[in-house]
């Protein structure tokens, strides 16, 4: 384990689940997962904390589950994702005149320029969450991505400022603090998801990241390696579930199960002669649900969400020429069947599913490579971005915590085995494989128990 790197923890407070993941970068720059826990979320609606007590309880449960997997783990600071339809963004411009035009521009001057933007006027009741520099300018030289090392009289930049409702932010911070943790930073969820599923070449090619969660759909648009636009669309997976519940006259738990097991985002792809049998309540006869009708409901709501995405792209003048990377779908809602085809049809752009596995070290828990955990893993990567750019103070006395289940040892042997002969590696790896499989079985059991509880 690379003991020079801090342990960073991401906390994703979602509408349907609360997830906690602790990770540390290894010597190859990949994330090794040191702990993982999740819990059902009952106090959050459309990305906003409405019931603080329920949210505190869920955060504590998720943390307990995380520490149960790795008792040696200890943390009190977390990077927290924020979303909700109260999130807004605006573009600003800032400049500073330098004291000595002959000297090279330093990081301190860039930080001063960024910090000045926190004085930007925002409407009463809102507060600035993040200030993201876009292109810098030095005197008459435009479109500079990293101005450090340049010299000149005036340093300026265009900024993307993200704001949120003070009460919504206060509720998140209060929930985190009452759960015994401290918020290291609030990160806009689509930016965290982008960090998890994107590589630098994707951002330069131009891409729209659509994170379909439980309560909101978050949009982040990048072009030429720069963030161009963010938006929060107040429709997502929960809305689809509620539409199914109302439209087909079933329980919410049944609607959720039908959506994930039999749902399709394209009605034309659903079989017209296929039916789902729903058990009746308290002696009532069983109900037959048409798979075609289910797909019609899902397609109608999902098309509405994608129409909002198209609207935002038109508003900022982004088309095929600027978005060569197309649309990248992530979040739990992106796992719907045939959603890629529907997205390409509605937006007219190529689409794919964004998975966070590119940044994960080998041998990670398979469950974490799903789009559902993109935001949480992205929060850890955002934390490392702060650490590597000296944006925040991190503990220097890092605790030496091993990956659970002897995974690190297995990974090290996996690297060595590329150079070793097949005979040499077989006896050594077998017991470790068994050990790790038991650890994974424990994880699988947690998810299986949760799915069983939905079925009842």
Secondary structure per residue as TSV (DSSP state, phi and psi in degrees):
chain	resnum	aa	ss	phi	psi
A	1	X	-	360.0	137.7
A	2	X	-	-77.9	97.9
A	3	X	T	-75.2	-5.9
A	4	X	T	-82.9	-7.3
A	5	X	S	-101.7	141.7
A	6	X	-	-76.3	158.6
A	7	X	-	-86.2	125.1
A	8	X	E	-117.3	138.1
A	9	X	E	-118.8	130.0
A	10	X	E	-103.1	137.1
A	11	X	E	-123.7	112.4
A	12	X	E	-102.8	106.0
A	13	X	E	-93.4	94.2
A	14	X	-	-102.3	174.5
A	15	X	S	-73.6	-34.4
A	16	X	S	-104.6	-27.7
A	17	X	E	-146.2	155.8
A	18	X	E	-118.6	124.4
A	19	X	E	-121.5	142.3
A	20	X	E	-126.1	124.7
A	21	X	E	-130.5	130.2
A	22	X	E	-109.0	132.9
A	23	X	E	-146.4	162.7
A	24	X	E	-145.3	140.4
A	25	X	E	-75.1	138.3
A	26	X	-	-90.3	-173.5
A	27	X	T	-66.2	-15.5
A	28	X	T	-95.6	4.3
A	29	X	S	78.9	13.0
A	30	X	-	-99.8	150.9
A	31	X	E	-79.3	125.5
A	32	X	E	-103.2	126.7
A	33	X	E	-83.3	120.5
A	34	X	E	-97.5	-20.1
A	35	X	E	-167.4	150.3
A	36	X	E	-152.7	131.6
A	37	X	E	-149.6	153.4
A	38	X	E	-146.5	163.5
A	39	X	E	-151.9	155.9
A	40	X	E	-67.7	140.7
A	41	X	-	-104.5	123.1
A	42	X	-	-117.4	-13.7
A	43	X	S	-102.2	9.3
A	44	X	E	-119.6	132.3
A	45	X	E	-130.2	130.7
A	46	X	T	50.7	39.4
A	47	X	T	83.0	-5.0
A	48	X	E	-108.4	139.4
A	49	X	E	-76.5	115.2
A	50	X	-	-106.3	-34.9
A	51	X	-	-115.7	102.3
A	52	X	H	-65.7	-42.2
A	53	X	H	-60.9	-44.6
A	54	X	H	-64.2	-38.6
A	55	X	H	-67.5	-42.5
A	56	X	H	-58.5	-45.5
A	57	X	H	-59.7	-43.2
A	58	X	H	-68.9	-39.4
A	59	X	H	-62.9	-45.5
A	60	X	H	-60.0	-41.4
A	61	X	H	-64.0	-43.5
A	62	X	H	-63.1	-41.6
A	63	X	H	-65.6	-42.7
A	64	X	H	-59.9	-42.9
A	65	X	H	-63.6	-36.3
A	66	X	H	-66.4	-46.3
A	67	X	H	-71.5	-26.7
A	68	X	H	-65.4	-33.4
A	69	X	H	-74.9	-28.0
A	70	X	-	-142.8	86.7
A	71	X	T	-61.9	-20.8
A	72	X	T	-77.3	-11.2
A	73	X	-	-76.1	141.7
A	74	X	-	-146.4	131.5
A	75	X	-	-157.7	154.8
A	76	X	-	-137.8	-6.2
A	77	X	E	-111.8	137.8
A	78	X	E	-136.4	148.3
A	79	X	E	-90.8	127.2
A	80	X	E	-114.9	134.0
A	81	X	E	-82.6	144.9
A	82	X	E	-130.6	139.5
A	83	X	-	-150.7	-165.3
A	84	X	S	116.6	153.4
A	85	X	T	-75.7	1.4
A	86	X	T	-80.5	-11.6
A	87	X	-	-72.1	131.5
A	88	X	E	-132.7	165.5
A	89	X	E	-141.0	155.2
A	90	X	E	-147.4	158.0
A	91	X	E	-102.6	136.6
A	92	X	E	-135.9	172.2
A	93	X	E	-130.7	138.3
A	94	X	E	-138.1	148.7
A	95	X	E	-142.7	150.8
A	96	X	E	-134.2	145.8
A	97	X	E	-95.6	127.3
A	98	X	-	-82.8	151.2
A	99	X	S	-72.3	-40.5
A	100	X	-	-129.9	106.8
A	101	X	T	-71.2	-16.8
A	102	X	T	-78.6	-31.0
A	103	X	S	-76.0	155.2
A	104	X	-	-72.4	147.9
A	105	X	-	-67.3	136.0
A	106	X	-	-109.4	167.3
A	107	X	H	-62.5	-33.7
A	108	X	H	-61.6	-38.4
A	109	X	H	-69.5	-38.8
A	110	X	H	-63.3	-43.5
A	111	X	H	-62.4	-39.1
A	112	X	H	-61.9	-44.2
A	113	X	H	-61.0	-42.8
A	114	X	H	-66.9	-46.4
A	115	X	H	-63.0	-30.7
A	116	X	H	-61.3	-28.5
A	117	X	G	-71.6	-18.1
A	118	X	G	-70.0	-8.4
A	119	X	G	-91.3	-0.4
A	120	X	S	-59.6	138.5
A	121	X	-	-68.1	130.8
A	122	X	-	-127.4	154.8
A	123	X	-	-56.9	149.7
A	124	X	T	-55.9	138.9
A	125	X	T	93.9	-12.5
A	126	X	E	-105.8	160.0
A	127	X	E	-142.9	155.0
A	128	X	E	-76.6	127.5
A	129	X	E	-93.6	-42.9
A	130	X	E	-152.9	147.1
A	131	X	E	-120.6	116.4
A	132	X	E	-115.5	113.9
A	133	X	E	-69.2	142.6
A	134	X	E	-103.6	-111.4
A	135	X	E	-88.6	141.7
A	136	X	E	-96.2	159.1
A	137	X	E	-130.6	142.9
A	138	X	E	-124.5	110.9
A	139	X	T	55.2	-115.7
A	140	X	T	-99.8	8.8
A	141	X	E	-92.4	112.9
A	142	X	E	-93.1	175.4
A	143	X	E	54.0	47.0
A	144	X	E	-98.1	125.9
A	145	X	S	-81.7	-44.0
A	146	X	-	-126.1	105.3
A	147	X	-	-82.6	-8.1
A	148	X	T	-62.8	130.0
A	149	X	T	103.9	-22.3
A	150	X	-	-75.2	166.6
A	151	X	-	-137.8	150.3
A	152	X	-	171.0	-179.3
A	153	X	S	-84.3	-46.0
A	154	X	E	-121.8	130.9
A	155	X	E	-111.2	127.0
A	156	X	E	-138.9	170.9
A	157	X	E	-162.5	155.7
A	158	X	E	-92.8	143.0
A	159	X	E	-127.4	146.0
A	160	X	E	-107.3	112.9
A	161	X	E	-105.5	129.6
A	162	X	E	-107.9	128.2
A	163	X	E	-121.9	160.4
A	164	X	E	-149.2	166.0
A	165	X	E	-69.3	131.3
A	166	X	H	-58.4	-42.0
A	167	X	H	-66.0	-39.9
A	168	X	H	-64.1	-41.7
A	169	X	H	-66.0	-42.4
A	170	X	H	-61.5	-40.4
A	171	X	H	-64.7	-38.3
A	172	X	H	-64.4	-50.6
A	173	X	H	-61.8	-38.7
A	174	X	H	-65.9	-41.6
A	175	X	H	-62.3	-42.7
A	176	X	H	-65.2	-45.5
A	177	X	H	-65.1	-42.2
A	178	X	H	-71.0	-15.9
A	179	X	T	-86.9	4.2
A	180	X	T	88.4	18.5
A	181	X	-	-121.9	172.4
A	182	X	E	-128.0	136.1
A	183	X	E	-78.1	112.1
A	184	X	E	-72.4	-40.5
A	185	X	E	-165.8	151.3
A	186	X	E	-97.4	131.0
A	187	X	E	-124.9	131.8
A	188	X	E	-61.4	128.9
A	189	X	H	-57.1	-43.2
A	190	X	H	-63.5	-28.3
A	191	X	H	-72.6	-36.3
A	192	X	H	-65.8	-45.5
A	193	X	H	-60.8	-40.0
A	194	X	H	-61.3	-41.4
A	195	X	H	-61.5	-33.9
A	196	X	H	-79.2	-35.1
A	197	X	H	-108.7	-4.3
A	198	X	-	-111.5	149.8
A	199	X	-	-109.1	165.3
A	200	X	H	-58.7	-36.3
A	201	X	H	-65.9	-31.1
A	202	X	H	-64.1	-44.0
A	203	X	H	-66.2	-34.7
A	204	X	H	-74.5	-34.4
A	205	X	H	-68.4	-26.5
A	206	X	-	100.2	120.0
A	207	X	E	-152.1	147.6
A	208	X	E	-112.0	116.8
A	209	X	E	-95.0	122.1
A	210	X	E	-114.6	106.7
A	211	X	E	-99.8	104.3
A	212	X	E	-93.4	102.0
A	213	X	-	-95.4	-154.7
A	214	X	S	-84.0	-45.4
A	215	X	S	-104.3	-27.3
A	216	X	-	-139.4	157.8
A	217	X	E	-110.2	121.2
A	218	X	E	-103.9	138.6
A	219	X	E	-122.5	132.6
A	220	X	E	-134.3	128.0
A	221	X	E	-114.8	126.8
A	222	X	E	-119.4	145.7
A	223	X	E	-152.3	139.7
A	224	X	T	55.3	33.5
A	225	X	T	77.1	6.4
A	226	X	E	-120.5	141.3
A	227	X	E	-69.3	122.9
A	228	X	E	-103.8	-29.6
A	229	X	E	-161.9	144.8
A	230	X	E	-133.3	149.6
A	231	X	E	-156.2	151.4
A	232	X	E	-118.5	119.1
A	233	X	E	-97.2	124.0
A	234	X	S	-79.4	31.1
A	235	X	-	-131.7	141.0
A	236	X	-	-164.1	-153.6
A	237	X	H	-57.1	-38.5
A	238	X	H	-63.4	-37.7
A	239	X	H	-64.2	-39.8
A	240	X	H	-63.2	-45.3
A	241	X	H	-59.8	-44.4
A	242	X	H	-65.6	-36.5
A	243	X	H	-63.2	-42.1
A	244	X	H	-64.8	-43.9
A	245	X	H	-58.0	-47.4
A	246	X	H	-73.3	-45.7
A	247	X	H	-67.7	-32.5
A	248	X	H	-109.3	-1.5
A	249	X	T	64.1	48.6
A	250	X	-	-124.4	171.5
A	251	X	-	-71.6	157.6
A	252	X	H	-62.8	-40.2
A	253	X	H	-64.0	-36.9
A	254	X	H	-68.8	-39.2
A	255	X	H	-62.3	-43.3
A	256	X	H	-63.1	-42.8
A	257	X	H	-66.7	-41.5
A	258	X	H	-64.5	-40.3
A	259	X	H	-60.2	-48.2
A	260	X	H	-75.3	-35.0
A	261	X	H	-87.9	-39.6
A	262	X	H	-120.4	-5.1
A	263	X	-	-71.1	150.4
A	264	X	B	-141.6	143.7
A	265	X	S	-84.2	-3.5
A	266	X	-	-125.6	114.2
A	267	X	G	-64.2	-32.7
A	268	X	G	-64.0	-23.4
A	269	X	G	-87.4	-10.8
A	270	X	S	-84.4	141.5
A	271	X	-	-74.3	129.7
A	272	X	T	-74.1	-19.8
A	273	X	T	-104.0	13.0
A	274	X	-	-97.7	138.4
A	275	X	E	-133.3	150.2
A	276	X	E	-109.9	132.0
A	277	X	E	-96.4	121.1
A	278	X	E	-104.7	125.0
A	279	X	-	-62.0	143.7
A	280	X	-	-76.7	157.3
A	281	X	S	-88.9	132.7
A	282	X	T	45.9	55.4
A	283	X	T	86.7	-2.4
A	284	X	-	-72.7	152.7
A	285	X	-	-66.2	153.4
A	286	X	-	-64.5	153.4
A	287	X	E	-111.8	136.6
A	288	X	E	-98.3	122.4
A	289	X	E	-111.9	127.8
A	290	X	E	-75.0	129.0
A	291	X	H	-62.5	-32.6
A	292	X	H	-65.4	-44.2
A	293	X	H	-62.8	-40.8
A	294	X	H	-59.1	-46.2
A	295	X	H	-65.5	-36.4
A	296	X	H	-60.1	-42.5
A	297	X	H	-65.7	-45.8
A	298	X	H	-63.7	-44.0
A	299	X	H	-63.4	-40.1
A	300	X	H	-60.8	-46.9
A	301	X	H	-72.4	-40.7
A	302	X	H	-67.4	-35.2
A	303	X	H	-63.3	-37.1
A	304	X	H	-63.1	-43.6
A	305	X	H	-61.5	-44.8
A	306	X	H	-70.1	-28.0
A	307	X	H	-63.0	-38.9
A	308	X	H	-63.6	-40.9
A	309	X	H	-60.1	-47.9
A	310	X	H	-59.9	-41.5
A	311	X	H	-59.0	-47.0
A	312	X	H	-64.2	-39.0
A	313	X	H	-65.1	-38.2
A	314	X	H	-68.4	-36.8
A	315	X	H	-60.2	-34.5
A	316	X	T	-101.2	8.5
A	317	X	T	69.3	31.3
A	318	X	-	-96.1	125.8
A	319	X	-	-133.0	-161.8
A	320	X	T	-58.3	-32.6
A	321	X	T	-69.7	-37.7
A	322	X	T	-85.5	-23.7
A	323	X	-	-112.4	67.6
A	324	X	T	-68.3	-24.3
A	325	X	T	-81.0	-8.5
A	326	X	-	71.7	-150.3
A	327	X	E	-106.0	131.2
A	328	X	E	-112.1	117.9
A	329	X	E	-95.0	133.1
A	330	X	E	-146.6	-177.1
A	331	X	S	87.0	164.9
A	332	X	G	-57.3	-36.3
A	333	X	G	-70.6	-13.9
A	334	X	G	-75.8	-7.8
A	335	X	G	-85.2	2.6
A	336	X	S	-64.2	139.5
A	337	X	B	-62.1	143.6
A	338	X	T	63.1	16.7
A	339	X	H	-70.8	-32.8
A	340	X	H	-60.4	-45.9
A	341	X	H	-63.0	-42.4
A	342	X	H	-64.8	-41.7
A	343	X	H	-61.3	-44.1
A	344	X	H	-65.0	-35.9
A	345	X	H	-68.6	-44.1
A	346	X	H	-76.0	-43.6
A	347	X	H	-90.2	-21.7
A	348	X	S	74.3	13.9
A	349	X	S	-116.5	151.7
A	350	X	-	-63.6	148.4
A	351	X	E	-135.8	153.6
A	352	X	E	-153.9	167.3
A	353	X	E	-90.7	131.7
A	354	X	-	-93.2	120.1
A	355	X	-	-110.8	144.1
A	356	X	G	-84.9	9.3
A	357	X	G	-71.7	-16.6
A	358	X	G	-61.3	-31.4
A	359	X	G	-96.0	-3.4
A	360	X	B	-90.8	142.9
A	361	X	-	-68.3	157.2
A	362	X	T	-61.3	148.8
A	363	X	T	80.5	15.7
A	364	X	-	-71.4	168.1
A	365	X	-	-65.2	124.3
A	366	X	G	-58.4	-34.8
A	367	X	G	-57.0	-34.4
A	368	X	G	-74.3	-14.8
A	369	X	G	-81.9	1.7
A	370	X	S	-80.1	155.4
A	371	X	G	-59.9	-22.2
A	372	X	G	-55.9	-31.6
A	373	X	G	-105.1	15.3
A	374	X	H	-58.5	-46.8
A	375	X	H	-61.7	-47.2
A	376	X	H	-63.8	-43.5
A	377	X	H	-68.4	-35.1
A	378	X	H	-64.8	-32.1
A	379	X	H	-62.9	-39.6
A	380	X	H	-64.3	-43.5
A	381	X	H	-64.7	-36.0
A	382	X	H	-64.2	-39.0
A	383	X	H	-61.9	-41.5
A	384	X	H	-67.6	-31.8
A	385	X	H	-62.9	-42.1
A	386	X	H	-62.3	-44.4
A	387	X	H	-63.6	-45.8
A	388	X	H	-72.2	-23.3
A	389	X	T	-103.4	12.7
A	390	X	T	53.2	39.3
A	391	X	-	-81.5	-29.3
A	392	X	S	-134.5	161.5
A	393	X	-	-85.4	127.3
A	394	X	-	-118.7	151.0
A	395	X	-	-60.0	139.0
A	396	X	S	-91.1	-25.7
A	397	X	S	-87.9	77.3
A	398	X	-	-73.0	138.8
A	399	X	-	-80.8	136.1
A	400	X	-	-85.0	97.1
A	401	X	-	-111.9	129.9
A	402	X	-	-87.1	154.7
A	403	X	-	-65.8	136.1
A	404	X	G	-58.6	150.7
A	405	X	G	72.6	21.7
A	406	X	G	65.0	22.4
A	407	X	H	-62.7	-39.2
A	408	X	H	-58.8	-43.7
A	409	X	H	-61.7	-40.6
A	410	X	H	-63.1	-40.2
A	411	X	H	-66.0	-41.3
A	412	X	H	-62.9	-42.0
A	413	X	H	-65.7	-32.8
A	414	X	H	-63.5	-37.6
A	415	X	H	-68.0	-44.7
A	416	X	H	-64.8	-33.8
A	417	X	H	-65.1	-21.2
A	418	X	T	-63.0	-29.9
A	419	X	T	-96.0	-22.3
A	420	X	S	-83.8	166.1
A	421	X	-	-78.8	161.0
A	422	X	H	-63.4	-37.8
A	423	X	H	-65.4	-36.7
A	424	X	H	-68.2	-35.3
A	425	X	H	-87.5	-21.8
A	426	X	H	-60.9	-52.4
A	427	X	H	-66.6	-32.9
A	428	X	H	-72.1	-35.3
A	429	X	H	-83.8	-21.8
A	430	X	H	-61.1	-51.1
A	431	X	H	-63.5	-36.0
A	432	X	H	-64.0	-37.6
A	433	X	H	-60.8	-43.8
A	434	X	H	-62.8	-42.8
A	435	X	H	-61.4	-45.9
A	436	X	H	-67.5	-36.3
A	437	X	H	-64.3	-35.4
A	438	X	H	-65.2	-40.5
A	439	X	H	-62.7	-43.2
A	440	X	H	-66.3	-34.7
A	441	X	H	-60.6	-37.6
A	442	X	H	-62.2	-42.2
A	443	X	H	-63.2	-48.0
A	444	X	H	-59.1	-37.0
A	445	X	H	-63.1	-40.2
A	446	X	H	-58.2	-46.7
A	447	X	H	-69.2	-36.2
A	448	X	H	-64.7	-41.3
A	449	X	H	-62.5	-38.9
A	450	X	H	-67.3	-40.7
A	451	X	H	-64.2	-38.2
A	452	X	H	-63.2	-38.5
A	453	X	H	-65.0	-31.3
A	454	X	H	-70.1	-31.9
A	455	X	H	-73.4	-24.7
A	456	X	-	-76.7	360.0
